[in-house]
Every structure is written in C-alpha cells, then in structure tokens.
Amino acid sequence: MNRLVRIALTLFASATIMVFLVNRRLVELKKFTATGQTVEAQMQNELIMIKIGMGLAGVMLVTGIVLMVMALIRAKKTKALPNG
C-alpha cells in the first residue's frame, strides 16, 4: 500500500475518533443544569473546546482527501511512464 494512502487512512481514523470524543463532550454539556456565572463560563469553555475539536477533525479529513488525490495522481503518472 502506498505511503500516502496509509497516512490518509490514519488521518481518517483519527478524525473519526475525534468526532466521537467531541460528541461525548457535547452530551456532557447538556448535563449542566445549575445556573450561575461559573457554570456559564464552564459551558463557554466547553463550547470552545467542541469547536476546536471539530475544526481539527475537519482539517484531518481535508488533509486525508488531499493525500488520497496526490496518491492517485502519482499512481497515474508512474503508469504512464514507459519502463526503461
């Protein structure tokens, strides 16, 4: 298997795990029931962490797609070149 494809698959797996972890944080965010300034600050911090996590997952997915496209282009180039 091509090195770029292996890296892309690793990025896809990491992004999937990141999405599940962010989803768990989002579920935990719903459990905040008390009101007060400190709880609101904690909720804001959790929302920031969720946004950062989803951003990182998106970057990993886009990078994985770019690596897959690069691997396809390189594979076509090597097939087009004559041997010898």
C-alpha positions as CSV (number, residue, x, y, z in Angstrom):
1,M,0.0,0.0,0.0
2,N,1.2,3.5,-0.9
3,R,2.7,5.5,2.0
4,L,0.4,8.5,1.3
5,V,-2.7,6.2,1.4
6,R,-1.6,4.8,4.7
7,I,-1.2,8.3,6.1
8,A,-4.6,9.3,4.7
9,L,-6.3,6.3,6.3
10,T,-4.6,7.1,9.6
11,L,-5.9,10.7,9.4
12,F,-9.4,9.4,8.6
13,A,-9.4,7.1,11.6
14,S,-8.1,9.9,13.9
15,A,-10.8,12.3,12.6
16,T,-13.5,9.7,13.3
17,I,-12.2,9.2,16.9
18,M,-12.1,12.9,17.3
19,V,-15.7,13.3,16.2
20,F,-16.8,10.6,18.7
21,L,-14.9,12.3,21.5
22,V,-16.4,15.7,20.7
23,N,-19.8,14.2,20.6
24,R,-19.3,12.8,24.1
25,R,-18.3,16.3,25.3
26,L,-21.4,17.7,23.7
27,V,-23.6,15.2,25.5
28,E,-21.9,16.1,28.8
29,L,-22.6,19.8,28.1
30,K,-26.3,19.1,28.2
31,K,-25.9,17.9,31.8
32,F,-25.1,21.4,33.1
33,T,-28.4,22.3,34.8
34,A,-27.3,24.7,37.5
35,T,-27.3,28.4,36.8
36,G,-24.6,30.9,37.8
37,Q,-21.7,32.7,36.4
38,T,-19.2,29.9,36.9
39,V,-21.4,27.4,35.2
40,E,-21.9,29.7,32.2
41,A,-18.1,30.2,32.0
42,Q,-17.6,26.4,32.1
43,M,-20.2,26.0,29.3
44,Q,-18.5,28.6,27.2
45,N,-15.2,26.8,27.7
46,E,-16.7,23.5,26.7
47,L,-18.2,25.1,23.5
48,I,-14.8,26.5,22.6
49,M,-13.3,23.0,23.1
50,I,-16.0,21.5,20.9
51,K,-15.4,24.0,18.1
52,I,-11.6,23.4,18.3
53,G,-12.1,19.6,18.2
54,M,-14.5,19.8,15.2
55,G,-12.1,22.1,13.4
56,L,-9.2,19.7,14.0
57,A,-11.3,16.8,12.7
58,G,-12.2,18.8,9.6
59,V,-8.5,19.7,8.9
60,M,-7.6,16.0,9.3
61,L,-10.4,15.0,6.8
62,V,-9.4,17.6,4.3
63,T,-5.7,16.6,4.6
64,G,-6.6,12.9,4.1
65,I,-8.6,13.7,1.0
66,V,-5.7,15.8,-0.4
67,L,-3.3,12.9,0.3
68,M,-5.6,10.4,-1.4
69,V,-5.8,12.6,-4.5
70,M,-2.0,13.1,-4.6
71,A,-1.6,9.3,-4.3
72,L,-4.0,8.8,-7.3
73,I,-2.1,11.4,-9.4
74,R,1.3,9.8,-8.6
75,A,-0.1,6.3,-9.4
76,K,-1.3,7.5,-12.8
77,K,2.0,9.2,-13.6
78,T,4.0,6.1,-12.9
79,K,1.7,4.0,-15.1
80,A,2.1,6.5,-17.9
81,L,5.9,6.5,-17.9
82,P,7.5,3.8,-20.1
83,N,9.8,1.3,-18.4
84,G,13.4,1.5,-19.5
